[in-house]
Amino acid sequence: MDPILKFSGGEKARLALAILVWKNPNLLLLDEPTNHLDLDMRHALAVALQSFSGAVVLISHDRHLMRSTIDNFYLVAEGLVSEFDGDLEDYQNYLADLSGKSDKKGECDLTSHGNKKIARQEAAEHRQSFAPLTKKIRLLESEIDNTNAILRSIELKLANPSVYEPMEKDRLKKLISDQALTKSNLIDLESEWLDTQEILESKKKLKNEN
């Protein structure tokens, strides 16, 4: 058996999830369970939670996971926990309204010191702070989808027995080379997606703590 200390973050996360499944609990308390997981494992986790018959308490910034697994949302604010009457889009609107009120208050306070322009600039920067990372994640997801489609096309061609005929040797060689290159590109894209997602989640967590 391999020592756990040598495991990567993703391997430790997989092991923790495997132990949970083995114990067959009635209640799951999950805090950012998709951290360090690749796309396949994130999908597998979502499917597992959908079929889980017990109760789940989930803390996460992974919107896809929440959309696909959560029935009720709870809001933690101002020292209280209350059921949130809405979905993720409603919560996003709630945050926008809250940010708008905060911006207006900040502008009023700074106006008394002659800094109204600075307040508006800071408010705009605050609203846009996550935009570049969010845009990058969307672009990477699109590239991952396209690369997966290319890989499926190559593998479909490799599944055709005729490509293994002697006269198709050059074509087979190219398909195998294209398959290896596409898989390598996919790994790089998924790794970049995970890194960007973790940066975004860390920034959001830091913002919430502040």
NORSULRA-V981752 format. One record per residue. RES is the residue in three letters. OMEGA is omega in degrees with one decimal (NA if undefined). D_CENTER is the distance of its C-alpha to the mean C-alpha in whole Angstrom. Layout:
res = <RES & RES>
omega = <OMEGA & OMEGA>
d_center = <D_CENTER & D_CENTER>
//
This chain:
res = <MET & ASP & PRO & ILE & LEU & LYS & PHE & SER & GLY & GLY & GLU & LYS & ALA & ARG & LEU & ALA & LEU & ALA & ILE & LEU & VAL & TRP & LYS & ASN & PRO & ASN & LEU & LEU & LEU & LEU & ASP & GLU & PRO & THR & ASN & HIS & LEU & ASP & LEU & ASP & MET & ARG & HIS & ALA & LEU & ALA & VAL & ALA & LEU & GLN & SER & PHE & SER & GLY & ALA & VAL & VAL & LEU & ILE & SER & HIS & ASP & ARG & HIS & LEU & MET & ARG & SER & THR & ILE & ASP & ASN & PHE & TYR & LEU & VAL & ALA & GLU & GLY & LEU & VAL & SER & GLU & PHE & ASP & GLY & ASP & LEU & GLU & ASP & TYR & GLN & ASN & TYR & LEU & ALA & ASP & LEU & SER & GLY & LYS & SER & ASP & LYS & LYS & GLY & GLU & CYS & ASP & LEU & THR & SER & HIS & GLY & ASN & LYS & LYS & ILE & ALA & ARG & GLN & GLU & ALA & ALA & GLU & HIS & ARG & GLN & SER & PHE & ALA & PRO & LEU & THR & LYS & LYS & ILE & ARG & LEU & LEU & GLU & SER & GLU & ILE & ASP & ASN & THR & ASN & ALA & ILE & LEU & ARG & SER & ILE & GLU & LEU & LYS & LEU & ALA & ASN & PRO & SER & VAL & TYR & GLU & PRO & MET & GLU & LYS & ASP & ARG & LEU & LYS & LYS & LEU & ILE & SER & ASP & GLN & ALA & LEU & THR & LYS & SER & ASN & LEU & ILE & ASP & LEU & GLU & SER & GLU & TRP & LEU & ASP & THR & GLN & GLU & ILE & LEU & GLU & SER & LYS & LYS & LYS & LEU & LYS & ASN & GLU & ASN>
omega = <-179.4 & 176.7 & -177.7 & -177.6 & -178.4 & -177.5 & 173.2 & 178.3 & 179.4 & 179.6 & 177.5 & 178.6 & 178.3 & 179.5 & 179.6 & 178.9 & 178.7 & 178.6 & 178.0 & -179.9 & -178.1 & -178.5 & 178.0 & -176.8 & 175.1 & -177.6 & 176.3 & 173.3 & -172.4 & 178.9 & -177.8 & -174.3 & -177.9 & 176.7 & 177.6 & 178.8 & 175.9 & -174.1 & -179.6 & -179.8 & 176.5 & 178.5 & -179.9 & 178.6 & 179.7 & 179.3 & -179.5 & -179.9 & 178.6 & -178.1 & -179.0 & -174.2 & -179.1 & 179.5 & -179.7 & 170.4 & -171.3 & 171.6 & -174.0 & 169.5 & -178.3 & -175.1 & 179.6 & 179.3 & -178.6 & -179.3 & -172.6 & -174.0 & -169.7 & 177.1 & -176.7 & 178.5 & 177.7 & -177.3 & 174.8 & -176.8 & 176.0 & 176.2 & -178.3 & 173.6 & -179.1 & 179.0 & -178.7 & -177.0 & -179.7 & 178.7 & -176.7 & 178.5 & 177.1 & 179.2 & 177.7 & 176.7 & 177.8 & 179.0 & 179.2 & 178.0 & -179.9 & 179.1 & 179.0 & 178.2 & 179.8 & 179.5 & -179.1 & 179.1 & 179.6 & 179.7 & -179.9 & -179.6 & -176.9 & 179.5 & -179.6 & 178.1 & 177.7 & -176.4 & -178.0 & -179.6 & 179.0 & 179.9 & 179.4 & 179.7 & -180.0 & 178.7 & 178.9 & 178.8 & 179.4 & -179.2 & -176.2 & -172.1 & -178.1 & -173.2 & -178.9 & -179.9 & 179.0 & 178.7 & 179.5 & 179.4 & 178.9 & 179.3 & 178.8 & 178.5 & 177.2 & 178.4 & 178.6 & 178.1 & -179.9 & -179.7 & 176.0 & 178.6 & 177.9 & -179.6 & 178.4 & 179.1 & 179.0 & -177.7 & 175.7 & 177.5 & 178.9 & 178.8 & 179.6 & -177.1 & -175.7 & -177.4 & -178.8 & 174.5 & -178.2 & -177.4 & -179.3 & -174.6 & -178.8 & 178.9 & 178.7 & 179.7 & 179.7 & 179.4 & 179.2 & 177.8 & 178.6 & 179.0 & -179.5 & -179.5 & -179.7 & 177.4 & 178.4 & 177.9 & -179.3 & 178.1 & 179.2 & -179.7 & 179.9 & 178.3 & 178.6 & 178.1 & -179.7 & 179.3 & -179.4 & 179.1 & -179.6 & 176.9 & 179.7 & -179.8 & 179.1 & 179.4 & 179.2 & 179.8 & 178.7 & 179.0 & -179.7 & 179.7 & 179.4 & NA>
d_center = <31 & 29 & 28 & 25 & 25 & 25 & 22 & 18 & 15 & 14 & 17 & 18 & 15 & 16 & 20 & 19 & 17 & 20 & 23 & 21 & 22 & 25 & 26 & 26 & 25 & 26 & 23 & 20 & 19 & 15 & 14 & 10 & 10 & 7 & 8 & 10 & 9 & 9 & 8 & 12 & 11 & 8 & 11 & 13 & 12 & 12 & 15 & 17 & 16 & 17 & 20 & 21 & 24 & 24 & 22 & 19 & 18 & 14 & 13 & 9 & 7 & 5 & 7 & 7 & 8 & 10 & 12 & 13 & 14 & 15 & 19 & 20 & 18 & 20 & 20 & 21 & 23 & 27 & 27 & 27 & 25 & 25 & 24 & 22 & 24 & 21 & 17 & 14 & 16 & 19 & 17 & 16 & 20 & 21 & 19 & 21 & 24 & 24 & 23 & 26 & 29 & 28 & 28 & 32 & 33 & 32 & 34 & 37 & 37 & 37 & 39 & 42 & 42 & 42 & 38 & 37 & 35 & 33 & 32 & 31 & 29 & 27 & 26 & 25 & 23 & 21 & 20 & 19 & 18 & 14 & 15 & 15 & 12 & 10 & 13 & 12 & 9 & 11 & 13 & 12 & 10 & 14 & 15 & 13 & 15 & 18 & 18 & 18 & 21 & 23 & 22 & 23 & 26 & 27 & 27 & 29 & 32 & 32 & 32 & 36 & 39 & 41 & 38 & 40 & 43 & 45 & 46 & 42 & 41 & 40 & 38 & 36 & 36 & 34 & 32 & 31 & 31 & 28 & 26 & 26 & 25 & 22 & 21 & 21 & 19 & 16 & 16 & 16 & 14 & 11 & 12 & 12 & 8 & 7 & 10 & 9 & 5 & 8 & 10 & 9 & 8 & 12 & 13 & 12 & 14 & 17 & 17 & 17 & 20 & 22>
//
